[in-house]
Amino acid sequence: MNTKRLIMVGCVIAAAIVTAVFMGTKAQPMKKESTNPMVIVSTFSLYEAAHEVGGDLIDVEAIVPLGSDPHMFSPNPKQVAEISTSSLFVYNGAGFETWAENMKKTLPSTTHVIDMSQYVTLRVSQEDAHENHEEHAHHHGANDPHYWLDIDNMIKMVKTLEVEFSKLVPVKESQFHKNATAYLSKLEALKIDYTMGLSECKNRTLITNHDAFGYLAHANNLKNISIIGLSSDEQPSAKIISEVIALVKEHGIKTIFFEEMINDNVAHTIARETGATAQPLQPLENISEDELKSHQTYESIMRANLAKLTEAMECH
């Protein structure tokens, strides 16, 4: 092929590429930038409440990546910058996000900050996995930050966000109220189903690998025993494990619950030693990619938890 022909072929190819790029750009209109206020939250429960109240009037973003343990999360500079440009930053509080307390002092005045733990009813964490566990490394007197597992607190969270969103977009106050009212009716129905479902059970002891279910247990008159404390990377001593094994055998407990996003080896070990089964229970701190793809919500996950609890505790 001579030089002249090569040049001609090259021009044809270049023209084709330019045409394809132009046509591709033309076929994909530019996405209209949202004018909604941006609200950034930390936990999944906050995301759910904000999404339900805000509807299509608020852009809600969860800062903790899907499938990760929020106890271990700390924002990178890019994420801090994103929070700095948001209209509202809502975090769980009660010691759940140690990074948020220092970071919020550096945020601009244009970013309003809400510590949701100030608007709910908190409980002091259980000091031990059970009453005789003197070795358990919990923080004495610390508030348990997993308050959203008490449905009454989830209701308070929704009402708080309704007020805050109405401040952000006052002209849409009636729509926020409508959204909140619709979601609150679902939460009230969920609360009734929990009360009825766990009212009469042969076993009322809930054993979990992580101290995340104290609010759920207290709200439904269950005894909660956790193998490790509030910190998800805590390692229980051999003494604690042997005491829990003895307790499981003594009371004929058939199910040890574990949280999927943290190490579940101890729960499975105790299950093997006692003949019990190990079952996942979702604490709704975060959700996985699969749960997101299957459109799981606070309500659907709480109902799945209820079904597992009623079966494990032999409720009628």
N, C-alpha and C positions, 0 to 999 in steps of 0.2 A: 504494500500500500504506500503510495507516494505521499510527500509532505502535504500537498494541497488537499488531497482527499482526507488525510488525518485531521486537518484543520476543520474541514466541512463537517465531518462526523462529530468532532468535539463541540462545534457550535450547535448542532442539532441536540446533542445530549444536554448541553447547558441550558438551552431554551426549554427543553422538556422539564428539567429540574425546576427552573424558575416558575414555569406554568403550574407544575404540581404544587409547589410551595404556596403560590398565590391562590390557587383554587382551594387548597387545604385550609388556608387562613380564612378565605371567604366563606367556606362551608361551615366554619366554627365561629359563630359570633362571640364577641368578647363577653365574658361573664360580668354581669352587673354587680358592682361592689355593694355590699350590704350597708345600709345606713342605720341598722339596728345597733343598740348599745351592746358591747361585748362584755359578757360576764364570765369570769374564770373561777372554777371551783376546784376543790381538792379531791374529795371522796365521791364514790359513785352515788351514794344516797343524796348528796347535795346536787349532783348533776341531774338526777331523776326529778327531784323536787323543783329545781330551777327550770328544767325543760318543760315540765307539766304546767307550771304557772306562766312561764314566759311565752309558750307556744311559738308562733312564727314572728313574734314581736321583739324577742330577745335572742341574740346569738350566744349560746352557752358552750363553753369548752372546758373539759376536764384536763387538768395539768398533769396528772399522774398517768403514765402510759398504761394501756390495756394489758391485763395479765401480770402486772408486776405487783410486788408487795408494797403497799403504800407506807408501811412502817419504815421501810428501807430507803424511801425516795428522798431525793434532794434535788431541787431544780438547777439546771445548768444556766449559764448566762443568757442564752437565747430565750429560755422559758421565763426567766426573771424579766427580761425585756418585754415579753408578751404580756405578762401580768401588769407591767408598768403602763402599758398602753390601753388597758381595759378600763371600762367605766366602773366596774365593781369586781372585787376579789372576795370570795367567800370561802373561808376555811373552817374545818371541823372544830379545832380548838381542843381544850381540855388536855393538852400535852400530846395530841396525836401527831401534829406536824411541828416538830421542834424548829424546823427551818423557817416557818412562817413568822414566828414571833420576832426574830431579828430582821427578816426581810421587809416586813410591813413598815418598819421605821424608815426605810430608804425609798418607799414608793412616793410618787408625786401626789400633790393634793387633788389632782384630777381623778385619781383612783380611790374610790371609797372602799373601805375594808370592813368586812363583817366577820366577827368571831362567833359562829353559830352556837357555840357552847354557852354563850351568855343568854340565850333565848329558850333553852330547854331545861328539863329537870335532870340534874346530874346525880350519880350515885358514886360513893366511895368504892374503889375497887376492893374485891375480897383480898384480904391480906395473904391468904395461903390457898393452895389448891384444895385443901380441906382443913378443918380446924386444927389438926395436929401437925401440920407441915411448918415447923419453925424455920426450916432452911430455905423456904421459897423466897426467891429474890425479887419480890414485888416492891414497888415504892410505897412505903407506908403512908396511908392517908391520901394517896393520889386518886384523883377522879378517874373513873372508867370512861374513856372517850368513845366507846361504841354505842352511844346513846340512841342512834337511829333504829336499833333493833327493838326498842319499845315504841310501838306504833303511835302512842300518844305524843312522843317526841317528834316523830316524823310529821305528825299533824301540826305541831308548833313550828317546825321548820318551814312548812308550806305557808302558813299564815305570816311568818316573818318575811318570807320572800315576796309575798303578795304586796306587803307594805313597801318594801324596798324597791320593787320594780315600778310601783306606782309613783315613787319619787323620781325614778329615772325617766319615765314616760307618763307624765300626769294625764295626758289626754286619752290614754288607753287604760285608765284605772278600772273602768267597768269591765273591760275584757279580761284583765288580770283577775278580777274578782270572780268572773264567770269561770275561767280556767281553774282557779283554785277551788271553787265550790264543787266543780265536777270531780276533781281529783280527791278532795276530802271525802266525798261520798264513797269512793272506792276504798279509801283507807279505813273508814268507819266500818264498812262491810267486812274488810279483812280482819279488823280487830275482833268483831263478833265471832267470826269463824275460828279464830285462835282461842277465844274464851270457851266456846262450845267444844272445839276439838280436843282441848287439853283439860277439860273439866274433870273427867273421870278416867284415870289411868292407873294401871296396876303398879307401874314404876314411875316415880316422879324425880329420879336422879338423872341429871344430864352430865355426862362426862365428855369433855372435849380436850383436844391437844393444846388449845390456845385460849387464854382468858378473854374471849370476845363476845360471849353470849350471856353475860351477867344480866343485862337489861331484859333480854328475852325471857330468861328464867324467872327473874323477879316479877315481871309483868304477868306471868302465867303460873305463879306459885310452884315453880320447879326448884329443886336444889341443884345448884351449879357447881361442878367440880372440874377444875382445869389442871392439866398436867404441867403446863408451863404458864408463865404469867402474862402480863400485858405486852412485853417485848417478844416479838415473834422469833427472834434469834436466840432466845434463852434456852439453855440446856438443863433439863431436870437431873437431879442427883439420882443415884441408884436407890437410895432410901425412899425417895418420893415415888419412883416407879414401882417399887415393891409394895408400898402402902396402897397405891391405886389398884394394883393387881389383887391385893387381898380384899379391898373394898368391892371390887367388881365380882369376885367369887362369892363373897359373903352375901351380897344382895341379889345375886343372880342377874346382874345387868348384862344384857345381850348385845348392846351396841356401843362402840366407842366412836365418837364423831371427830372428824378432823377437818381442818381448813386446807383446801387444795393448794393455795398459793404459798404456803409455808411448808417446812419440812414435816412430813407425816410419819417418819420412821418409828417414833416412840408409840404413836397410836396403834400402828400395825403390830408392833412388838407386844403391846399389852393385849391386843385382840388375840394374837396367836397363843399367848400364855394362858389366857382365860377361856378360850373357846368362843369368845364374842366375835362379832363381825365389825369391821371398820367401815364407816360410811362418811362421805363428805357432807358437810353442812356449810352453806354459803353465808358468811357474815356481812356481805354487801359492802365491804370496804372498797372493793374494786370488782370488775368483771373481766372475763377472758374474751379473746377474739371470737371464739365459738359462741359464747353467750350473746355477744353483740350481734353476730350474724343471724342468730336465731331469734332476735328481737326480744330478749329477756328483759324484764323490768323489775323494779323493786317488788311490785305486787306478785308477779309470777314466780320470782325466786323465793319470796316469803311463803307463798303457797306450797312450793316444792319442799321447802324446809318443814312446813307444818305436816305434810304427808309423811315425811321421814320420821318426824318426832312421834306422831300418833302411832305409827307402826312399831317403832323401837320401844316405846313406853307402854305399849298394849292398851291404848285408850279406846273407849267405847263411845 
